[in-house]
Amino acid sequence: QLVESGGGLVQLGGSLRLSCAASGFTFSSYAMSWVRQAPGKELERVASISSNNRSASYADPVKGRFTISGDNAKNTLYLQMNSLKPEDTAVYYCAADLGGDPNYWGQGTQVTVS
């Protein structure tokens, strides 16, 4: 199970930190991602960390502004989002996979940038 939190309404240029609490599986064994869906648009993977060394990768639109991290001791994934823009408005989901399609999805948390 994945449960996201931390979304909300923020002004242009503001910051938010999303959290995703994992349970029921071995968190450290899974690659973890943040995926967002803006109204009327397809799902977009914005950031991921690998299962082995937790190396991070980012989509171009968020590079330099977002930071993904994972705490294996707390079974929690984070997304620090800075310099937020209106185009970052979306529902943000966390997802866990073993190298293919996600095995687990969270319920999503809304981020709105005004």
Helices and strands as residue ranges (DSSP letters): E 2-5, E 8-10, E 16-22, G 27-29, E 31-37, E 43-49, E 56-58, G 60-62, E 66-71, E 76-81, G 86-88, E 90-97, E 104-105, E 109-113
